[in-house]
């Protein structure tokens, strides 16, 4: 059990026998009333998002997660196949479990899969992923100073905004939290 004031984004909470992931939280102190935590929670069984208020004095049960390292192998329709890095066992997850991480999944990517009671709940990507640019407007030489971006289509189909000097075939680093360009890793030349 943890104090409600220690709730943070991404935590897994157990409320009335149901598992919820914290999507957003805000510590509120309304005038001379007691402080409270206003949260937005996603029910992991139904996918529904609810809003829930906790008093600062409330205790909340934090669900225990088992995190294991897996390697992404391939996608088969709406199913994603992963291999356990220690036992070499393969598991298949549905697109709803993988979630938005699917936009940055490429073969051999090492991910962390969180499980609760043996059931996979979420796929966590590394902080940055290197991806090849497969489609963009031609690069402009000397355009390293301007802050005007252009759309870059990556090898997984995700489109992000990057600088003018990026060309097709360049490998760029993408922030997996913001889905944003970080830097050019290598040039296509």
N, C-alpha and C positions, 0 to 999 in steps of 0.2 A: 504494500500500500504506500502511495506517495501523497504528499499534500497537493491539493488542487492547484496551488500557485506554482508548482513545478511542472505543470503540463506544458509540453512543447510540440511544435509541428512535427508530424511524422510518427509520434508515439502511438503505440497500440494499447488501447484501454479495454477493460472488460467491465461492461455495465449491464446489470440484470441478465447475466449469462450470455450476452451478445458481445462480439468483438467489433470495435470501432477504431478507425485510424483518424488521428487528429489532422484536419486539413488546415485549420486556422484557429488562432486563439487571440484573445485580447484581455489584458488585466484591466478591469474597470473599477474605479473608486467614485461612485456617484455621491457627491456632496458629503453629507454627514452620515450616510448609510455605510453598511459594511462593504468591504471590498469583495469582488467576485470575479470569476473567470468566465468570460463568454467564449464558447467554442463552437466550431463547425466540425461535425464528425461524420465520417462515412461508414455505414454499416457494411462490413466485409461480406456478409452473407447475401444481403439484398442489393447492395450498391446504393441505397438511398442515403442522401445527405440530410442530417438533422442539425438543429442548433440546440445547444444545451448549456445551461448556466450552472456553475458550481460556486458555492460560497468558498471564500478563502480558507475557512476552517474545515471544509470537507476533505475526506480521504478518498482516493480513487485507486482502484486496482489496476496495476500495469501488467499487461499480459506478457508472459515470458516467451521470447522468440528464440528459435535456433537459426543461426545464420551459417550457411555453407557456401563454399566457393564452387561455382559451376562454370563450364565453358559452353557458350552458345554454339551449336553445330549448324542448324539450318531451320528454315521455316517451311512448313507444309500446309498451305492454305491458312486457316486461322489457328494453327497449332505451331508451337515453337519447341524445338527439341534441344535439350541441354544434357551435358555429361558431367557427372560428379568428378571433380578433379582428384579425389582420393581413391574412390572405389571403381571408377570408370562405368558406373551404372548410368543409364540414360533415363531421363524423365521428359514427359511431354506436358506443356502447359498451354491452356487456352489463351487467346488474345486478351480476354478480360483480366486475367491474372497479370499478364505482362504489362498491360496498360500502355501509357504513352512511351514507355521505354522501347517499344517496338520500332519507333521511328529512327532509332540509332543502333539497332541490332545488326551486326554483321558477323560473318563466320569467324570463329576463334576468339570472340570477345569474352573476356573473363568478367563474370557478374557475381553478385551475392544474392542468393535466394533466401528469403526469410520464411520460415515454417513455424506453424503453431500446431502442436499435437500431430506432427507428421504431415500436415496439409500445407502446401505452398501458398503463401499469401501475397507476396510482392517480389518483384525483381528490382534490385538496386544496381545501377550502372556505376562505373568508376567516375571520378570527377570530370575527366575529359576523355574524349574519344577522337581518334584521328580518322578522317574520312576523305575520300577522293572526290573532287569536283568533277561531275560528268557533263554539266551544262551551265553556261553563263555567257554573258556578253564578252566580246574581246577585251583583254586587259589593256589599260592605258599606261604606257611607260612614263615614269616620273610622277605618277598619281599617288605618291605615298603620303603627301601632306594633307590632301583634301579629306574631309570627313563624310563625303557623299558615298553611300553604299550602293551596291547592286545585288540582285538576287543570285544566289549560288545554289544550284541543284546538286545534292550529294548523292553518292552511290546507293543509298537506301530510298531515295525519292524525296527526302526532307529538303525543303527550301529554306535557307537562312539568308541573312543579309551580311555581305562581306565587303571589303575594300575594293576599289577599282583595279588594283594591280593583279588580282587573282585571275588565273587562266584555267581553261579546261585541262584536267590532268594533274593540277596541283593538289597536294594533300594539305588539308587544313585541320586544325584542332578545334573541336566544338565543346563548349561548356554544356554538360548534360543537365544541369539544374535550370539554366535559362534558355537552352537551345540556341545559343548565340556563338558567333565567331570569336575565337580567342587569338589565334595566330596562324601564319602559314608555316607548315612543318617542312615541306619540300616543294620544289618547283618542278614543273613538267619538262623543263628543258633537257 
